[in-house]
Amino acid sequence: MVYHVSQQLFSSLPLPPAQLVNLENMGYAAMTPIQEATLPQALAGADLIGQAKTGSGKTAAFALPLLIRLNPRDFGTQALVLCPTRELASQVASEIRRLARYQQNIKVVTLCGGQSIGRQIGSLKHGAHVVVGTPGRIKDHLYKETLSLKRISTLVLDEADRMLEMGFIDDIATIIDETPASRQTLLFSATFPDNIQSLSRRFQSSPQRISVESVHEEQQISQRFFICHKSERLLGLVSLLAMFQPSSAVVFCNTKVLVRDVCEYLGRSGIHARALHGDMEQRDRDQVLIQFKQRSCTILVATDVAARGLDINDLPAVVNFELPRNAEVYVHRIGRTGRAGKEGLAISLLTESEYYKLQAIGLYQNRELRFEAIDRVHDAHKPLPKPAFVTLCIHGGRKEKVRAGDVLGALTGVAGIDGKTVGKITVTEYSTYVAIARSEADAALRCLRNGKIKGRKFKVRNL
């Protein structure tokens, strides 16, 4: 069923008062369409198969029902969220932790490949109410008997279509077979191909199918298309960035090789860019995402798979260095801008041989899409400024009991650095990242290297 809904308040839902206060503190007031359509049924315990565009708020749509079913006194794993990539799993786990703040001692553990399995086993020994992970690594833990799914009450398959595209169907089946038949199963997918229907029939019980509009409103995202020769694409990209001056943007490429080439060209052109693709080490990918979210990196050049976990509410622009192979991928790409009611900009480059892709995108959106010639774009504009912030990496995180407030206190206390120059602070298991205004970065680095955090000295470096 396709739902056309008006925004309602979270207070209309049967949620604990403490959770409603938590949601208000997080800035959550009115529900998004997917939340409004799914939450009443999910909170009632029904199985769901939901479709929504990227950035629609689907994490809260499954996290709120998941949390309300937890028994905080039982440290056995009661909820499992399967995601296609490490980046998305990390993003989902972070959001669940925020939504769980209204309860005490709720432990959320992330289990993904590319990370030390020994450390993960150590974390699991202390119990985990919620596990978020990729199918391959979850299967590894089941094989080693370091994870039990016998007490699972809620199972979530997030971006299920992507997991099937990546060949995870056998792993998913193995995992689900380890969970109780009485569980609630929530499946979210951007598309509903036949294999998703088959997956739902196999593992869900009388699921409610819910769709919300996936085509972006014309006034929400401005779409601009520029045609050029293949040899002009790199120069055209620089000219477009100079013309539109986005404070930050994601540039999408179809291959890892092209990601590297574009990133290097932008660097030579004086534009602060970072690459994100599947061949990178997990630590490097995490650091690039943190720098981008902390606004110490202006341009992120990425493949679709690498950017699956990228969730930024205030991304001004998305650039398609080349159009994707199908219209749905295009819609998912541009859906990363224009979120939370803000206006967004989607810029695309194409050659004459790619005109059929533009026509397919227009048919998918049920609108006529026009293009402009790249030679009408003049590059006599000021270059993109350097990022406003610099990210410093502190070699200590949650395992060392470091908190964001400790870092802020170390900077603004003895060192006397103005708190207004301190940006986002991101604490991970073993590292902490703090964004500092570029003008204060050197002073902050000296302060943290020479001073102490919670009475301890930590290594600090500039990313």
For each residue, the residues with C-beta under 8 A, 3 or more apart:
1: 208 209 210 211
2: 211 212 213
3: 33 36 37 210 211 212
4: 213
5: 8 33 36 37 212
6:
7: 30 31 32 33 36
8: 5 12 30 31 36
9: 12 29 30 31
10: 13 15 20 23 28 29 30 31
11: 15 20
12: 8 9
13: 10 39 40 43 64
14: 43
15: 10 11 19 20 23 43 64 68
16: 19 20 68 102
17: 20 21
18: 21 22 102 103
19: 15 16 22 23 64 67 68 99 102
20: 10 11 15 16 17 23 24
21: 17 18 24 25 102
22: 18 19 25 26 99 101 102
23: 10 15 19 20 26 28 29 99
24: 20 21 27 28 29
25: 21 22
26: 22 23 98 99
27: 24
28: 10 23 24 60
29: 9 10 23 24
30: 7 8 9 10
31: 7 8 9 10 35 36 39 57
32: 7 35 36 56 57
33: 3 5 7 36 37 52 56 212 213
34: 37 38 50 52 56 57 58 61 210 212
35: 31 32 38 39 57 58 60 61
36: 3 5 7 8 31 32 33 39
37: 3 5 33 34 50 210 212
38: 34 35 41 42 48 50 58 61 62 210
39: 13 31 35 36 42 43 61 64 65
40: 13 43 44
41: 38 44 46 48 208 210
42: 38 39 45 46 48 61 62 64 65 184 186
43: 13 14 15 39 40 64 65 68
44: 40 41
45: 42 65 184
46: 41 42 184 206 207 208
47: 184 185 186 187 204 205 206 207 208
48: 38 41 42 186 187 207 208 209 210
49: 187 188 189 192 196 200 204 207 208 209 210
50: 34 37 38 58 61 186 187 188 189 209 210 211
51: 188 189 190 191 192 209 210 211 212 214
52: 33 34 56 57 58 61 188 190 211 212 214
53: 56 190 212 213 214 216 331 332 335
54: 190 332 335 336
55: 311 313 335 336 339
56: 32 33 34 52 53 212
57: 31 32 34 35 52 60 61
58: 34 35 38 50 52 61 62 158 188
59: 62 63 91 92 95 96 158
60: 28 35 57 63 64 95 99
61: 34 35 38 39 42 50 52 57 58 64 188
62: 38 42 58 59 65 66 81 154 156 158 186 188
63: 59 60 66 67 92 95 96 99
64: 13 15 19 39 42 43 60 61 67 68 99
65: 39 42 43 45 62 68 69 154 184 186
66: 62 63 69 70 79 81 96 130 154 156 186
67: 19 63 64 70 79 96 99 100 103 106
68: 15 16 19 43 64 65
69: 65 66 78 79 153 154 184
70: 66 67 74 78 79 103 106 129 130 153
71: 74 78
72: 103 104 105 106 129
73:
74: 70 71 78 129 151
75: 107 126 127 128 129
76: 127 148 150 151
77: 80 128 129 130 131 147 148 149 151 152
78: 69 70 71 74 129 130 151 152 153 154
79: 66 67 69 70 129 130 131 152 153 154 155 156
80: 77 130 131 132 133 138 149 152 154 155 156 175 179
81: 62 66 89 92 93 96 130 131 132 133 156 158
82: 133 134 135 138 155 156 157 158 163 172 175
83: 88 89 92 132 133 134 158 159 163 309
84: 88 134 158 159 162 163 165 166 168 308
85: 88 89 134 162 305 306 308 309
86: 89 90 112 113 114 115 134 282 285 309
87: 90 91 285 286 289 306 307 308 309 310
88: 83 84 85 91 92 158 159 308 309
89: 81 83 85 86 92 93 110 111 112 132 133 134 309
90: 86 87 93 94 110 112 286 309
91: 59 87 88 94 95 309 310 311
92: 59 63 81 83 88 89 95 96 132 158
93: 81 89 90 96 97 108 109 110 130 132
94: 90 91 97 98
95: 59 60 63 91 92 98 99 311
96: 59 63 66 67 81 92 93 99 100 108 130 132
97: 93 94 100 101 106 108
98: 26 94 95 101
99: 19 22 23 26 60 63 64 67 95 96 102
100: 67 96 97 103 106 108 130
101: 22 97 98
102: 16 18 19 21 22 99
103: 18 67 70 72 100 106
104: 72
105: 72
106: 67 70 72 97 100 103 129 130
107: 75 126 127 128 129 130
108: 93 96 97 100 128 129 130 131 132
109: 93 120 123 124 128 130 131 132
110: 89 90 93 115 131 132 133
111: 89 120 124 131 132 133 134 137 138 141 147
112: 86 89 90 115 133 134 137 282
113: 86 134 136 137 140 282
114: 86 281 282
115: 86 110 112 119 120 137 282
116: 119 120
117: 120 121 137 140 141 144
118: 121 122
119: 115 116 122 123 429
120: 109 111 115 116 117 123 124 137 141 146
121: 117 118 124 125 141 144 146
122: 118 119 125 126
123: 109 119 120 126 128
124: 109 111 120 121 127 128 141 146 147
125: 121 122
126: 75 107 122 123
127: 75 76 107 124
128: 75 77 107 108 109 123 124 131
129: 70 72 74 75 77 78 79 106 107 108
130: 66 70 77 78 79 80 81 93 96 100 106 107 108 109
131: 77 79 80 81 108 109 110 111 128 138 147
132: 80 81 83 89 92 93 96 108 109 110 111
133: 80 81 82 83 89 110 111 112 137 138
134: 82 83 84 85 86 89 111 112 113 137 138
135: 82 138 139 163 168 171 172 175
136: 113 139 140 168 171
137: 111 112 113 115 117 120 133 134 140 141
138: 80 82 111 131 133 134 135 141 142 147 171 175
139: 135 136 142 143 171 174 175
140: 113 117 136 137 143 144
141: 111 117 120 121 124 137 138 144 146 147
142: 138 139 145 147 149 174 175 178
143: 139 140
144: 117 121 140 141 147
145: 142 148
146: 120 121 124 141
147: 77 111 124 131 138 141 142 144
148: 76 77 145 151 178
149: 77 80 142 152 175 178 179
150: 76 178 179 180
151: 74 76 77 78 148 180
152: 77 78 79 80 149 155 179 180 183
153: 69 70 78 79 180 182 183 184
154: 62 65 66 69 78 79 80 183 184 186
155: 79 80 82 152 176 179 183 184 185 186
156: 62 66 79 80 81 82 185 186 187 188
157: 82 160 163 172 185 186 187 188 189 199
158: 58 59 62 81 82 83 84 88 92 188
159: 83 84 88 162 163 188 189 190 308
160: 157 163 164 187 188 189 196 199
161: 164 165 189 190 191 192 193 196
162: 84 85 159 165 166 190 308
163: 82 83 84 135 157 159 160 166 168 169 172
164: 160 161 167 168 169 193 195 196 199
165: 84 161 162
166: 84 162 163 305
167: 164 170
168: 84 135 136 163 164 171 172
169: 163 164 172 173 195 199
170: 167 173 174
171: 135 136 138 139 168 174 175
172: 82 135 157 163 168 169 175 176 199
173: 169 170 176 177 202 203
174: 139 142 170 171 177 178
175: 80 82 135 138 139 142 149 171 172 178 179
176: 155 172 173 179 203
177: 173 174
178: 142 148 149 150 174 175
179: 80 149 150 152 155 175 176 183
180: 150 151 152 153 183
181:
182: 153
183: 152 153 154 155 179 180
184: 42 45 46 47 65 69 153 154 155
185: 47 155 156 157 203 204 205 207
186: 42 47 48 50 62 65 66 154 155 156 157
187: 47 48 49 50 156 157 160 196 199 200 204 207
188: 49 50 51 52 58 61 62 156 157 158 159 160
189: 49 50 51 157 159 160 161 192 196
190: 51 52 53 54 159 161 162 214 328 332
191: 51 161 196 328
192: 49 51 161 189 196 197 211
193: 161 164 196 197
194: 197 198
195: 164 169 198 199
196: 49 160 161 164 187 189 191 192 193 199 200
197: 192 193 194 200 201
198: 194 195 201 202
199: 157 160 164 169 172 187 195 196 202 203
200: 49 187 196 197 203 204 207
201: 197 198 204
202: 173 198 199
203: 173 176 185 199 200
204: 47 49 185 187 200 201 207
205: 47 185
206: 46 47
207: 46 47 48 49 185 187 200 204
208: 1 41 46 47 48 49
209: 1 48 49 50 51
210: 1 3 34 37 38 41 48 49 50 51
211: 1 2 3 50 51 52 192 214
212: 2 3 5 33 34 37 51 52 53 56
213: 2 4 33 53
214: 51 52 53 190 211 331
215: 331 364 365 366
216: 53 220 221 331 334 335 338 365
217: 220 221
218: 221 367
219: 343
220: 216 217 338 341 343 344
221: 216 217 218 334 337 338 343 344 345 346
222: 343 344 345 346
223: 334 346 348 369
224: 345 346 347 348 372
225: 348 350 358 369 370 371 372
226: 236 240 347 348 349 350 371 372 373 374 377
227: 349 350 351 352 355 371 372 373 374
228: 232 233 236 349 350 351 373 374 375
229: 232 233 351
230: 233 351
231:
232: 228 229 235 236 374
233: 228 229 230 236 237 321 322 349 351
234: 237 238 261 262 265
235: 232 238 239 379
236: 226 228 232 233 239 240 349 374 377
237: 233 234 240 241 251 262 265 266 319 321 349
238: 234 235 241 242 265 266 269 271 379
239: 235 236 242 243 374 377 378 379 381
240: 226 236 237 243 244 319 347 349 374 377
241: 237 238 244 245 246 249 271 299 319 384
242: 238 239 245 379 381 382 383 384
243: 239 240 377 378 379 381
244: 240 241 317 345 347
245: 241 242 381 382 384
246: 241 249 298 316 317 345 384
247: 295 298 316
248: 292 295 297 298 299 300 315 316 317
249: 241 246 298 299 300 315 316 317 318 319
250: 299 300 301 302 307 310 315 317 318 319 336
251: 237 262 266 273 299 300 301 302 319 321
252: 302 303 304 307 318 319 320 321 324 333
253: 258 259 262 301 302 303 321 322
254: 258 303 304 322 324 325
255: 258 259 303
256: 259 260 277 278 279 303
257: 260 261
258: 253 254 255 261 262 321 322
259: 253 255 256 262 263 275 276 277 301 302 303 306
260: 256 257 263 264 275 277
261: 234 257 258 264 265
262: 234 237 251 253 258 259 265 266 273 301 321
263: 259 260 266 267 273 274 275 301
264: 260 261 267 268
265: 234 237 238 261 262 268 269
266: 237 238 251 262 263 269 271 273 299 301
267: 263 264 270 271 272 273
268: 264 265
269: 238 265 266 383
270: 267 383 384
271: 238 241 266 267 298 299 383 384
272: 267 297 298 299 384 386 387
273: 251 262 263 266 267 297 298 299 300 301
274: 263 288 291 292 297 299 300 301
275: 259 260 263 280 288 301 302
276: 259 280 285 288 289 300 301 302 303 306 307
277: 256 259 260 280 302 303 306
278: 256 303 305 306
279: 256
280: 275 276 277 284 285 288 306
281: 114 284 285
282: 86 112 113 114 115 285 286
283: 286 287
284: 280 281 287 288
285: 86 87 276 280 281 282 288 289 306
286: 87 90 282 283 289 290 428
287: 283 284 290 291 393 433 463
288: 274 275 276 280 284 285 291 292 297 300
289: 87 276 285 286 292 293 309 310
290: 286 287 293 294 391 426 433
291: 274 287 288 294 296 297 391 433 463
292: 248 274 288 289 295 297 300 310 312
293: 289 290 312 424 426
294: 290 291 389 391 423 424 426 433 435
295: 247 248 292 298 387 388 389 423 424 435
296: 291 387 388 389 390 391 435 463
297: 248 272 273 274 288 291 292 300 387
298: 246 247 248 249 271 272 273 295 384 386 387
299: 241 248 249 250 251 266 271 272 273 274 384
300: 248 249 250 251 273 274 276 288 292 297 307 310
301: 250 251 253 259 262 263 266 273 274 275 276 321
302: 250 251 252 253 259 275 276 277 306 307 310
303: 252 253 254 255 256 259 276 277 278 306 307
304: 252 254 307 308 324 329 332 333
305: 85 166 278 308
306: 85 87 259 276 277 278 280 285 302 303
307: 87 250 252 276 300 302 303 304 310 336
308: 84 85 87 88 159 162 304 305
309: 83 85 86 87 88 89 90 91 289
310: 87 91 250 289 292 300 302 307 336
311: 55 91 95
312: 292 293 315 336 339
313: 55 339 340 342
314: 339 340 342
315: 248 249 250 312 318 336 337 339 344
316: 246 247 248 249 337 344 345
317: 244 246 248 249 250 337 344 345 346 347
318: 249 250 252 315 333 334 336 337 344 345 346 347
319: 237 240 241 249 250 251 252 346 347 348 349
320: 252 323 324 330 333 334 346 347 348 349
321: 233 237 251 252 253 258 262 301 349
322: 233 253 254 258 349 350 354
323: 320 330 348 349 350 354 357 358 361
324: 252 254 304 320 329 330 333 357
325: 254 329 357
326: 329 330 360
327: 330 331 357 360 361 363 364 365
328: 190 191 331 332 364
329: 304 324 325 326 332 333
330: 320 323 324 326 327 333 334 348 357 361 364
331: 53 214 215 216 327 328 334 335 361 364 365
332: 53 54 190 304 328 329 335 336
333: 252 304 318 320 324 329 330 336 346
334: 216 221 223 318 320 330 331 337 338 344 346
335: 53 54 55 216 331 332 338 339
336: 54 55 250 307 310 312 315 318 332 333 339
337: 221 315 316 317 318 334 344 345 346
338: 216 220 221 334 335 342 343 344
339: 55 312 313 314 315 335 336 342 344
340: 313 314
341: 220
342: 313 314 338 339
343: 219 220 221 222 338
344: 220 221 222 315 316 317 318 334 337 338 339
345: 221 222 224 244 246 316 317 318 337
346: 221 222 223 224 317 318 319 320 333 334 337
347: 224 226 240 244 317 318 319 320
348: 223 224 225 226 319 320 323 330
349: 226 227 228 233 236 237 240 319 320 321 322 323 374
350: 225 226 227 228 322 323 354 355 357 358 371
351: 227 228 229 230 233 354
352: 227 355
353:
354: 322 323 350 351 357 358
355: 227 350 352 358 359
356: 359 360
357: 323 324 325 327 330 350 354 360 361
358: 225 323 350 354 355 361 362 369 371
359: 355 356 362 363
360: 326 327 356 357 363 364
361: 323 327 330 331 357 358 364 365 369
362: 358 359 365 367 368 369
363: 327 359 360 366
364: 215 327 328 330 331 360 361
365: 215 216 327 331 361 362 369
366: 215 363
367: 218 362
368: 362
369: 223 225 358 361 362 365
370: 225
371: 225 226 227 350 358
372: 224 225 226 227 376 377
373: 226 227 228 376
374: 226 227 228 232 236 239 240 349 377
375: 228
376: 372 373
377: 226 236 239 240 243 372 374
378: 239 243 381
379: 235 238 239 242 243
380:
381: 239 242 243 245 378
382: 242 245
383: 242 269 270 271
384: 241 242 245 246 270 271 272 298 299
385: 388
386: 272 298 438
387: 272 295 296 297 298 390 438
388: 295 296 385 437 438
389: 294 295 296 423 435 436 437 438
390: 296 387 435 436 437 438 441 462 463
391: 290 291 294 296 433 434 435 436 462 463
392: 433 434 436 441 444 445 448 460 461 462 463
393: 287 431 432 433 460 461 462 463
394: 397 402 407 431 432 433 434 448 453 458 459 460
395: 430 431 458 459 460 461
396: 399 400 402 430 431 432 453 456 458
397: 394 400 402 427 428 429 430 431 432
398: 401 402 427 428 429 430
399: 396 429 430
400: 396 397 430 456 458
401: 398 454
402: 394 396 397 398 406 407 427 432 453 454 458
403: 406 407 427
404: 407 408 425 427 432
405: 408 409
406: 402 403 409 410 453 454
407: 394 402 403 404 410 411 425 432 434 448 453
408: 404 405 411 412 419 422 425
409: 405 406 412 413
410: 406 407 413 414 415 447 448 451 452 453
411: 407 408 415 417 419 422 434 436 444 447 448
412: 408 409 415 416 417 418 419 422
413: 409 410 416
414: 410 447 451
415: 410 411 412 443 444 447 451
416: 412 413
417: 411 412 421 422 436 440 443 444 447
418: 412 421 422 440
419: 408 411 412 422
420:
421: 417 418 436 437 439 440 444
422: 408 411 412 417 418 419 425 434 435 436 437 444
423: 294 295 389 434 435 436 437
424: 293 294 295 434 435
425: 404 407 408 422 432 433 434 435
426: 290 293 294 432 433 434
427: 397 398 402 403 404 432 433
428: 286 397 398 431 432 433
429: 119 397 398 399
430: 395 396 397 398 399 400
431: 393 394 395 396 397 428
432: 393 394 396 397 402 404 407 425 426 427 428
433: 287 290 291 294 391 392 393 394 425 426 427 428 463
434: 391 392 394 407 411 422 423 424 425 426 444
435: 294 295 296 389 390 391 422 423 424 425
436: 389 390 391 392 411 417 421 422 423 440 441 444
437: 388 389 390 421 422 423 440 441
438: 386 387 388 389 390 441
439: 421
440: 417 418 421 436 437 443 444
441: 390 392 436 437 438 444 445 462
442: 445 446
443: 415 417 440 446 447
444: 392 411 415 417 421 422 434 436 440 441 447 448
445: 392 441 442 448 449 460 462
446: 442 443 449 450
447: 410 411 414 415 417 443 444 450 451
448: 392 394 407 410 411 444 445 451 453 458 460
449: 445 446 460
450: 446 447
451: 410 414 415 447 448 457
452: 410 455 456 457
453: 394 396 402 406 407 410 448 456 457 458
454: 401 402 406
455: 452
456: 396 400 452 453
457: 451 452 453
458: 394 395 396 400 402 448 453
459: 394 395
460: 392 393 394 395 445 448 449
461: 392 393 395
462: 390 391 392 393 441 445
463: 287 291 296 390 391 392 393 433
